[in-house]
Amino acid sequence: MNVDAGKVFQINAIYYYGINLTEKEGLAMIALDVERQMKQIMKNKITQQIKNFTRWLQPGLGVKRWLIVILLGNTFLAVGVALFTLDIYRKAPQTWWLPILSFLSLRPFPRLLRVIIFGFIGIGTIIWGIVGLNKSLLGPFIRPGNPVVESIEKFRNKKYGPHIVAIGGGHGLAALLRGLKNISHNLDSIVTVADDGGSSGRLRDSLGILPPGDIRNCLAALSNDEELLTHLFQYRFAKGDGSLKGHSFGNIFISSLAELTGSFEKAIAESGRVLAVNGRVLPSTLENVNLVADVIETENGREIRINGESKITEAEGKIKRVMLKPNNPPAYPDAIRAILSAELIVIGPGSLYTSILPNLLVRDITSAIRASQALKIFICNVATQEGETDGFTCGDHIKVLEDHIEGGLFDIVLVNDESPQKYNKNVHEVKIEPELSLNYNVYQADLIDREHPWRHDSYKLTEKLIDLLEERTGPLIMP
């Protein structure tokens, strides 16, 4: 059915305003409503632009100081131009262009008004130029949809974030670092170098260097580049039967850098620069250590000693004790300095016997943690680990730690209280004993990753850690 435009406007007017109007009146009212909406949109747009502009002047961005420097430079330039103009006025003969110059300099207006007008024009032009220049220079590095000022604000906030030290290894520590890097750039992760299996073990045996596997995982987790470079660093050669099969590209890369730079620690630092890492990955020791375990066999109850981290979880039995060989390796000095200057020290998550304890068995590391004034939190694993912590509760994890390094090492025990079996029935959760809170300061929360319920969710975990830190220190005010 054909309906003319006037009828459409009339119907709309009746619908929106609830009154019966002529076609002409309906058209006028709707046009007026559209005009009001357009004015409101323009008002909102201008308000947002003003808000975005004022954000450039907020504390902590490091913009105001350079804006003042630019204004000073332009002021001196303007003074020079003004003196040159005055000289022309006083000495040059009357010519046709002098009245034009007089008009452009607003000479008919009072002097104070002229100063204000030119001042506003100058400041506006400078800011316009700076913002445009920043957009042009930073455009390739800013993600679409993120204003330049917002990206700078986030970067500056992370720069002044709390100094956090995370201790552990394996996928648990990497998951933690993925969340923490969104809060602070002042991150230090201390990892074990006792790994002797897989690609790391083969490189350790053939090249005589420290195993790079856990360090590679942490560097990849801390990287701001989640694209091709990070995936390349984690890539593992799977085809063929040559010497490269089973090796990770990142392990080979770090090993090559160790040869070129002459030291393992320099290789880690250079790898961090390649991956644009904000933070540091530090080995607990530079000593060539091995992990040794006393295991009670399941079949006959006999106690045997197993040498090598990779062989410990393969043994059929219960781990009684682990130790480092040599017994008392010196700690890496930068790791000690990081611990002593930290505001928050996080122990775990990760494999209890093969990732967490190898770091804490370095006596200087444990002594530094005890001496540090930081808030110390132990993160208990979400699920038990086959061959290592079968049937363990949260209390069992703590008891193992205290049997090896004595008690009183941490202030808070952070435990997941959401059952992972809701999301995967094959996961064996680490349960919490009701009486645990009588002896320890226990904080419970939903921390699991629902897609991988045997792991912690990086962002949930980070949120709870920062909440606990703020309960002790007060709100973290970023300058």
C-alpha positions in Angstrom: 0.0 0.0 0.0 1.4 3.4 -1.0 1.4 6.0 1.8 2.6 9.5 1.2 5.3 11.2 3.3 2.8 13.4 5.1 0.9 10.4 6.4 4.0 8.8 7.7 4.9 11.9 9.7 1.4 12.1 11.0 1.4 8.5 12.1 4.8 9.0 13.8 3.6 12.1 15.6 0.6 10.2 16.9 2.7 7.3 18.0 5.4 9.4 19.8 3.3 12.3 21.2 0.0 10.6 21.7 -2.0 13.4 20.0 -3.9 13.6 16.7 -2.1 16.2 14.6 -2.4 17.3 11.0 0.2 16.1 8.6 1.9 19.5 8.6 1.9 19.8 12.4 3.2 16.3 12.8 6.0 17.1 10.3 7.0 20.2 12.2 7.0 18.5 15.6 9.1 15.6 14.4 11.5 18.0 12.7 11.8 19.9 16.0 12.5 16.6 17.8 15.2 15.6 15.3 16.8 19.0 15.7 16.9 18.7 19.5 18.4 15.2 19.2 21.1 16.5 16.8 21.9 19.4 19.2 22.2 16.9 22.1 24.5 14.6 20.0 26.7 17.6 19.2 26.8 18.7 22.8 27.8 15.2 23.9 30.5 15.1 21.3 31.9 18.5 22.4 31.8 17.4 26.0 33.7 14.2 25.2 36.3 16.1 23.2 36.8 18.5 26.2 37.1 15.6 28.5 39.6 13.9 26.3 41.6 17.1 26.1 41.7 17.6 29.9 42.9 14.0 30.3 46.1 15.1 28.7 46.7 17.4 31.6 46.1 14.9 34.4 49.0 14.0 36.7 51.3 11.1 35.8 51.2 11.2 32.0 54.4 13.3 31.8 52.8 15.6 29.2 52.5 18.9 31.1 56.2 19.3 31.7 57.0 19.0 28.0 54.0 21.2 27.1 55.5 23.9 29.4 58.9 23.5 27.7 57.3 23.9 24.2 55.3 27.0 25.4 58.5 28.6 26.8 60.2 28.0 23.4 57.3 29.5 21.5 57.2 32.4 24.0 60.8 33.3 23.2 60.1 32.9 19.5 57.1 35.2 19.8 59.1 37.8 21.7 61.6 37.8 18.9 58.9 38.2 16.3 57.2 41.0 18.3 60.5 42.9 18.6 61.1 42.6 14.9 57.5 43.8 14.2 58.0 46.8 16.5 61.2 47.7 14.7 59.3 47.7 11.4 56.6 50.0 12.8 59.2 52.5 14.1 61.7 52.6 11.3 60.1 51.5 8.1 58.5 54.2 5.9 54.8 54.3 5.3 54.0 51.7 2.7 50.8 49.9 1.5 51.5 46.8 3.6 51.8 48.6 6.9 48.0 49.0 7.4 47.5 45.3 6.6 50.2 44.4 9.2 48.4 46.7 11.7 45.1 45.0 11.0 46.5 41.5 11.4 48.1 42.5 14.7 44.7 43.7 16.0 46.1 47.1 16.7 42.7 48.8 17.0 41.9 46.6 20.1 43.2 47.3 23.6 46.6 45.8 24.3 45.4 43.4 27.1 42.7 42.0 24.8 45.2 41.5 22.0 47.5 39.6 24.4 44.6 37.3 25.5 43.4 36.7 21.9 46.9 35.8 20.6 47.7 33.8 23.7 44.6 31.6 23.2 45.3 31.2 19.5 48.9 30.3 20.2 48.2 27.7 22.9 45.4 26.1 20.9 47.5 25.9 17.8 50.4 24.3 19.8 48.2 21.7 21.4 46.5 20.9 18.1 50.0 20.4 16.6 51.3 18.2 19.4 48.2 16.0 19.4 48.4 15.6 15.7 52.1 14.9 15.8 51.5 12.3 18.5 48.8 10.6 16.6 51.0 10.4 13.5 54.0 9.1 15.4 52.2 6.7 17.7 49.5 5.6 15.2 51.3 2.4 14.1 51.7 1.3 17.8 48.2 2.1 19.1 45.4 -0.5 18.8 42.3 0.6 17.0 39.6 2.0 19.3 42.1 3.0 22.0 42.7 6.8 22.2 46.4 7.9 22.4 45.8 9.5 25.8 44.2 6.3 27.2 47.1 4.1 26.0 49.7 6.5 27.5 47.7 6.6 30.8 47.6 2.8 31.0 51.3 2.6 30.3 52.2 5.2 32.9 50.0 3.5 35.5 51.8 0.2 34.9 55.1 1.9 35.1 54.3 3.1 38.7 52.6 -0.2 39.6 53.6 -2.2 42.7 56.8 -4.2 42.7 55.8 -7.8 42.5 58.0 -10.9 42.7 56.5 -14.2 41.6 58.4 -17.5 42.5 57.7 -20.8 40.9 58.0 -22.3 37.4 56.1 -24.2 34.7 52.7 -23.3 33.3 51.4 -22.1 36.7 53.8 -19.2 37.0 53.3 -18.3 33.3 49.5 -18.1 33.9 50.1 -15.8 36.9 52.4 -13.5 34.9 49.8 -13.1 32.1 47.5 -11.4 34.6 50.1 -9.4 36.6 51.5 -7.7 33.5 48.2 -5.9 33.1 48.7 -4.3 36.5 52.4 -3.4 36.7 55.6 -3.3 34.8 57.6 -3.8 38.0 57.5 -7.6 37.8 60.3 -10.0 38.6 59.7 -13.8 38.2 62.2 -16.2 39.8 62.3 -19.6 38.2 64.0 -22.9 38.8 66.9 -24.1 36.7 66.7 -27.7 37.8 64.8 -29.0 34.7 66.6 -31.8 33.0 63.9 -33.2 30.7 62.7 -32.6 27.2 64.2 -29.9 25.0 65.8 -28.1 28.0 67.5 -31.2 29.3 68.9 -32.0 25.9 70.3 -28.5 25.5 71.7 -28.7 29.0 73.5 -31.9 28.3 74.8 -31.0 24.9 75.8 -27.3 25.4 76.4 -27.3 29.1 74.0 -24.3 29.7 71.2 -23.9 32.2 67.8 -25.2 31.1 65.9 -22.4 29.4 62.4 -24.0 29.3 60.7 -22.3 32.3 62.4 -19.0 31.5 61.1 -19.2 27.9 57.5 -19.7 29.2 57.7 -16.8 31.5 59.2 -14.5 28.8 56.4 -15.4 26.5 53.8 -14.8 29.2 55.2 -11.4 30.0 55.5 -10.3 26.3 53.2 -7.5 25.1 53.3 -9.0 21.7 50.7 -11.7 21.5 51.1 -12.2 17.8 53.5 -14.1 15.6 56.8 -13.4 17.5 55.5 -14.9 20.8 54.0 -17.9 19.0 57.3 -18.4 17.2 59.2 -18.3 20.6 56.9 -21.1 21.8 57.0 -23.1 18.6 58.2 -26.7 19.0 59.7 -28.6 16.1 57.6 -31.7 15.7 58.4 -33.2 12.3 61.4 -35.3 11.2 63.8 -37.5 13.1 66.7 -35.1 13.2 68.3 -33.3 16.2 65.8 -30.5 16.0 62.8 -32.7 16.7 61.2 -31.9 20.1 63.2 -28.7 20.6 61.4 -25.4 21.1 62.5 -22.4 19.0 62.7 -20.2 22.1 65.0 -22.7 23.9 67.4 -22.7 20.9 67.2 -18.9 20.6 68.1 -18.4 24.3 70.9 -21.0 24.0 72.3 -19.3 21.0 72.3 -15.9 22.7 74.0 -17.4 25.7 76.9 -18.4 23.3 77.0 -15.0 21.6 76.7 -12.9 24.8 78.9 -15.1 26.9 76.5 -15.5 29.8 73.1 -17.1 30.4 71.7 -14.0 32.3 72.6 -11.7 29.4 70.8 -14.1 27.0 67.7 -13.8 29.1 67.8 -10.0 29.1 68.3 -9.8 25.4 65.5 -12.3 24.8 63.2 -10.0 26.9 64.1 -7.1 24.7 63.2 -9.1 21.6 59.8 -10.0 23.0 59.2 -6.4 24.3 58.9 -7.7 27.9 58.2 -5.3 30.7 59.6 -7.0 33.7 62.4 -9.5 34.4 62.8 -13.3 34.4 65.5 -14.3 36.9 67.0 -17.7 37.6 67.1 -18.6 41.3 70.7 -19.6 40.9 73.3 -19.8 38.1 74.7 -23.0 39.6 74.3 -26.1 37.5 71.9 -27.9 40.0 70.0 -31.1 39.8 66.9 -32.1 41.7 67.1 -35.2 43.8 64.2 -37.0 45.5 63.7 -39.7 48.1 60.6 -41.7 47.0 58.8 -44.5 48.9 57.8 -47.1 46.3 54.2 -48.1 46.2 54.6 -51.9 45.9 57.1 -52.7 48.7 57.4 -49.5 50.7 61.1 -49.3 50.0 62.7 -45.9 50.0 64.8 -45.1 46.9 66.7 -42.0 45.7 66.0 -40.6 42.2 68.3 -38.2 40.5 66.8 -35.8 37.9 63.6 -33.7 37.9 62.2 -35.4 34.9 62.5 -38.9 36.5 60.8 -38.0 39.8 57.3 -37.8 38.6 57.7 -41.0 36.6 58.6 -43.1 39.7 55.7 -45.1 41.1 55.6 -44.0 44.7 55.2 -41.2 47.2 57.7 -38.4 47.3 59.1 -38.1 50.8 61.7 -35.3 50.3 63.5 -33.4 47.5 66.8 -31.7 47.6 69.3 -29.9 45.4 72.6 -31.3 44.3 75.0 -29.5 45.0 73.3 -28.9 48.4 73.7 -25.2 49.0 74.0 -23.3 45.7 74.5 -19.5 45.8 71.4 -17.5 44.8 71.5 -15.2 41.8 72.2 -11.7 43.3 69.6 -9.9 41.2 66.9 -12.3 42.5 67.9 -11.5 46.1 67.7 -7.7 45.4 64.3 -8.2 43.8 62.9 -10.0 46.8 64.2 -7.5 49.3 62.7 -4.5 47.4 59.4 -6.2 46.6 56.0 -5.0 47.8 54.3 -8.3 47.1 55.9 -11.8 46.9 53.8 -14.6 45.4 54.8 -18.2 45.8 53.1 -20.5 43.3 51.1 -21.8 41.7 53.0 -24.6 40.0 54.2 -28.1 40.6 54.9 -28.4 44.3 58.0 -30.6 44.2 59.5 -29.8 40.8 58.7 -26.1 40.3 58.2 -24.3 43.7 60.5 -26.2 46.1 63.6 -26.1 43.8 63.5 -22.3 44.2 62.9 -22.3 47.9 65.7 -24.9 48.5 68.2 -22.2 47.5 68.7 -21.1 51.1 69.6 -17.5 50.2 66.2 -17.1 48.4 64.3 -18.4 51.5 66.3 -16.1 53.8 65.6 -13.1 51.6 61.9 -13.9 51.6 61.8 -14.0 55.4 63.8 -10.7 55.6 61.6 -8.9 53.1 58.9 -6.5 54.3 56.6 -7.4 51.4 53.2 -9.1 51.7 53.9 -12.8 51.1 51.2 -15.0 49.6 51.2 -18.7 48.9 48.8 -19.7 46.1 47.7 -23.3 46.4 47.1 -25.3 43.3 43.6 -25.8 41.9 44.1 -29.5 41.1 46.4 -32.3 42.2 49.2 -33.4 39.9 49.5 -37.1 39.0 52.7 -38.6 40.2 53.5 -35.7 42.5 50.6 -34.6 44.7 48.0 -37.3 44.3 45.3 -37.0 46.9 46.8 -33.8 48.4 44.7 -31.3 50.3 45.7 -27.6 50.7 47.1 -28.5 54.1 49.2 -31.2 52.6 50.8 -28.7 50.3 51.6 -26.4 53.2 53.0 -29.2 55.3 55.4 -30.3 52.5 56.7 -26.7 52.3 57.2 -26.5 56.0 58.9 -29.8 56.2 61.5 -28.6 53.7 62.0 -24.9 54.7 60.2 -24.5 58.1 57.1 -22.4 58.7 56.3 -18.8 58.8 57.3 -18.0 55.3 54.1 -16.5 54.0 51.4 -14.2 55.5 48.3 -15.5 53.5 47.3 -18.7 51.8 45.1 -18.0 48.7 42.9 -21.0 47.9 40.3 -21.7 45.2 36.9 -22.6 46.6 35.1 -23.3 43.3 35.0 -27.0 42.5 36.7 -27.7 39.1 34.7 -31.0 38.8 31.6 -28.9 37.9 33.4 -28.2 34.6 35.5 -31.4 34.1 34.8 -34.5 36.1 38.3 -35.9 35.5 39.9 -33.1 37.5 40.9 -34.0 41.1 40.6 -30.8 43.1 42.7 -29.7 46.0 40.3 -29.6 48.9 40.4 -27.2 51.8 40.3 -28.6 55.3 37.9 -26.6 57.6 40.5 -26.4 60.4 43.2 -24.9 58.1 42.0 -21.4 58.9 42.8 -22.0 62.6 46.5 -22.0 61.9 46.8 -19.9 58.8 45.4 -16.8 57.3 43.3 -18.4 54.5 41.6 -16.4 51.8 39.2 -18.3 49.6 37.8 -17.3 46.2 36.7 -18.6 42.8 40.0 -18.7 40.9 39.6 -21.3 38.3 39.6 -21.0 34.5 36.3 -22.6 33.4 37.7 -23.7 30.1 40.7 -25.3 31.7 39.4 -26.0 35.3 42.7 -27.6 36.4 44.3 -24.2 36.1 43.9 -20.7 37.6 42.3 -17.9 35.7 45.0 -15.3 35.2 42.7 -12.3 35.6 40.7 -13.6 38.6 44.0 -14.5 40.3 45.5 -11.0 39.7 42.4 -9.3 40.9 42.4 -11.2 44.2 46.1 -10.6 44.7 45.8 -6.8 44.2 42.7 -6.8 46.6 44.8 -8.5 49.3 47.7 -6.1 48.7 45.3 -3.1 49.0 43.8 -4.4 52.2 47.3 -4.2 53.7 48.6 -1.0 52.0 45.4 0.9 51.2 44.4 1.8 47.6 47.2 1.7 45.1 47.3 5.3 43.9 49.1 5.5 40.6 50.7 8.9 40.1 
